């Protein structure tokens, strides 16, 4: 049985104003159904991991909503981090808590905000990664590229293994020329940030590369179900290094030949911005994609409008006439209008709001 860990953090700034720091994108139904991204994540993991073996790591601002959306997950399995510290502390804490329960448990880490089209193929790919991780490899799942995307990191495949390869090298997000070279070579996969390993193997590598973080999470895990947890969290958590698990553990482990990669071809998307949503969700005959509010309602009228993404979050009527390739988001306290080709720049808009002191909007 896989212990499935779902880091549920971040504010999804490129999906503002729908996604906010207090109500981030993984809590929203952006899957083309009534289920939130978080709920869809746990559902696709059910064939691999029963609810008792599913863990969510989330922040204090989100714990109530996470608990409400996932009533099947035991409350003790929702690990609350006092402040956001990137993926390495969150995943390391979960690994240490699981190790207290089962020292050589098989663990997977899967982000709460991904879209996956083919759940059966996802399960098959994770199962292959579990088989390879049984011997102590730290496994990552790489996505078979569908084009020269510059918004993703890349994984270079090395020596062949049973269901994949040794991971030869991590590559940062490339420019377009490099991305074309990567995809044309057939040696590279997109880095989707999905991991599978035995917790003892991961914690041993964490101890080798980040001994202070290792010691802190092991102390926290030992006290997690006791009266000293909050005291220790207040003491140790702020001292942890704010760093991703890729930088903290996986890149160094790959350099030492300890990481394997399994290719995945299951219709993955990280829902990074509104243009992406417009590409993966079904639209009308003119290509307009309408995203309803949390109640499933959307009063949207279009006339001679094509390929627009319209989010009717407020419940008001939204009308679009004679416009193409726009993003229109109507929330209760803010309206966003931008060209779909500028969807990535919404993050800069959020940064500008913060610089103006408009923190209540973000």
N, C-alpha and C positions, 0 to 999 in steps of 0.2 A: 504494500500500500504506500502510495506517495503522500508525503506531507507537502501540501501545496501552500505556498506563502504568496500572498498578494500584497505588495507594497501599494498603498492607496494614499498618495500624497501629491503635492504640486497643485497649482491653481489653473493650469491650462490657459495661459494668458493670450495665446493666439485665437482662443475661442471666446474672448470677451465680446460683448457683455453677458453672454449666456453663462460662461464659466467665471466664477469669482472665487476669491480666496476662501470664503466661507461656504461656497456651494460649487465645488470644482466639477470639471467635466465628467469624471467617472461616476458621479451621482445622477447624471442626466440620461434620459432615454435617447441615445444617438445611434441605436443599432438598427433602426428601421422597424422596431417593435416597441412594446410598452416597457421592456426591460431596460434598466440602466446599463451602462458599460460594466459597472462592477457586478451586477447581477448576472450579466451574460458571461463574465469571466468565471464566476463560480459554477455556473451551469455547465460550461464546456469542460470543466475540471472534474465533474461528478463521476465520469467513468473511470477516472484515475485515482480519485481521492474522495472518500466519504466526508460528510460535514465535520465529523469529529477530528479529521486530519487536515482540515483547511484552516489556515491562519491568515488574518489580515493585520497589517501594520499601518496604522493611521494616526493622524494628529488629534489633539484634544478638541479642535473645532469641528471635527467630522465624525467623532465616535458615535454620537447619538444617531446621526443619519445612517451610518454604516450598520449599526445594530438594528435599526428599523428595517433597512433594506434586506438584511441577511438574517432573518429570525432563526434559520436552521443552523447557523454557525454558533457553537457554544460561546457564551460571553467571555469565558476565560481564554478563548482563542483569538480574541481581538486585542492586539497588543498596542497600547497607546504610547506614542512617543511625545515627550513634553514639548519639543520644538523640532522643526524640520531640519534634518542633518544630512540630506541626500541619501542615496540608496545603500551605501556600505554599512553605516550603523544600523539602519532598519533591517536589512537582510541578515546581518551578523547577529543582531539580538534575537531574531526569529530562529536562526540556526542554533544558537545557544540554548534557547528555551526548549526547542525540540530535542536537543541532545540530552537535556535533563530527563526527558521522558523516554527516549530511545537513542542510546549513544551512537549507533551506526545507522540511523534512519536515512532513508532516501528522501531527499527534499528537492522541490522545484520552486523557482521564483518566477512569477508571471505578473506583469504590470496590469493594473486595474482598468486601463483606458485604451486597450487595443481592440480592433475589430478583426474577427477571423471568420471567413466565409465557410470553410469546410472543417467542421468540428471533428469528423471521423478521421480525416487525414492529420489533424492536429494531434489527436490521441495517439495515432500510430507513430508519429514523429517523436513525441515525448517518450513513448514506450521504448523506442530505439535508443534514445538518449539515456534512459534508465539502465538499459542493458550495458551500455558502455561505461556508465558511471559506477557500476557495481564493482569494478576493479580498482576504483580510486581516482579515475580521471574527473576533473572538473569539466562539465559539459556546458556548452552554449548551443543554442539553436539559431542557425543563420537562415535568412530568407533568400530563396532563389530570386535574383533580381529580375524585374520585368522591364528595366530600362536604366539609363545612366543617371539615377537620382543623385543629387548633390546634398540632399538634406539628411542622409543617413551615414553613419560610420560603416566601414566595410571590414570583413574578416577574410584573410587570405588562407586558403586551404593548403595543408602540407601533405605529409605521408598518409596514404589511405589506411583506414581502419574498417572494422566490420560494417558499420552503418554510416560512416562518414569519414572524417579525416582528423589528424592532428591539426590543431590550430597553429599555423605558422606565425601569424602576425596580425595585430590590430592596426587598422588604418583610420585616421580621423576623417571627418567629412571632406571629400575631395572637391576640387573645381570640376567644371564640366569635362574638360579634356581628360583629366585623370579618371573620372567616372566612366567615360567611354572606354578607356583602356582597360579598366577593371572588369567591366561587364563583357567586353569582347574576348578577354582572355579565358573566361570560364572558371577562373581560379578563385573568384571572390563571391562572397555572400553579404547581404545586408546584415548589420548588427541590430537585432531586434530586442536585445536586453532580456532574453529568456535563458534561464540557467537550470541545470539539474546536477546534483552531486550527493554523495554521502556526506552527512553533516560532520562526521569526524575528519574526512578528507578536507573539507572546506575550512573547518576551524584550525586544523593543523597548518594550512597554508596562510590563513589569517594571522596565526601566531608567528609564522616565519617572517611575514612582511609588515604586519601592523601589530606588534606585540601589545602595545598599550590598549588598542581597541579590543583585542582578543581578551585581555585580562579583565577589562571593564565589563564586557558583555557576559563573560562567564560569571562574574560576581553578581551581575544583575539577574541572570537566569537562575542562579542558585537561590536567590532571595525573592523570585518573582511571585510565588504564592504565599509568601510570609509577611509578617508585619513590617519588615524593614524595606519593602520595595520602594515606597515613595521617597523615603529618606535617601536611599542609595541613588535613585533616579535623579533627585535634585543635586546630589553631590557629583555623580559621574557623567551624566548625559551631557552637560554643557562643555565638558572637557574633551569630548570625542571630536575627532577630525571630521570636518564636513567634506565628504568626498564620495564619488560614485564607486560602486563595487568593481566596475571595469578598471578604474585607475588604482584602487586600493589593493586588489587581489588578482584579477583575471589577467591583466597585461603582464605582470611579473610571473604569474604561474605559466602563462603561455611561453614566455621566454625560457622557462625551465623545462618545457616539454610536457607540462602537466594538464594541458587543456585540450579537449576534443571538441569538434563541431559536427553537428548533424544538419544537413540541409532540410529546410521546410518549404513546402509548396502548398500552402493551405489558405491562400487568399488573405494574407496578413496586411493590416494597415494600422498605423499608430494614431490615426485621427488627429493629426497635428494642427489642422486649420480648416476653415470653412470651404476652401477650394477642394480639399481632400474629401470632405463630406459630400460635396456636390458630385464628386467622381464615383463614390462608392455606394451612395444611396439611390434608390429608384426615383426617377422623375416623371413628369407628365410628357405628353407628346412633343412638347417644345423644349424638353430638357430641363424644365424648372423643378428644383428639388425643394419641397416644403417640409419643414421640421416643426411639428406641433409643440404645444406647451406640455407641461407635466401631466395635465389631465387628458392629453390626447386630442385636444381641440386645436384647429388652425383655420381661421377665417381669412383666406388669402385669395385675392382676385387678380388675375393677370390678363393683359390685353396686348397682343403683339409684343410679347416679352419672351426672351429665350435664354436658356442656360443660366438662370439666376438661382441663387440659394437664398431662400426666405425662411427666417426663423421667427415664428409668431409666438413668442414667449409670453407676451403680456396679455393675450386674449383679445386685443383690439383687432379690428379689420386692417389688413395690410393690402394695399393695391399697388400694382406695378404696371405702368403703361409705356410701351415703346422703348424699353431698356433691355440690354443684353449683358450677360456675363458680370452681374453685380452680386454682391453679398448685402442683404438687408436683414438686420437683426433688430427686432422691436422688443425690448424688455421693459419692465415697469418703470425704470428710472433712467434709461439711456437707450439711444438709437444709434446703430452703426450702419453706415453705408460705405462700401468700398468696392473697388474693382476686384474680381476674383483673382486676377494675376498679382494683386498686392496683398493677398490674404496673410502671407507670412509677416507683413509689416504691422499687423494688429498688435503684436508684442511691443513694438516701438511706441505705439499709441498708449498702451498701458504704462510704459515707462514714463511717457510725457505726463500722464495724469498724476503719477506718483511725484514727479518733479514739481508739479504745481500744487502739491499738497492735497489732491483730491483722493485721498486714500479710502474714503468711504465708498467710492465707486469701483474699487478694484478688489 
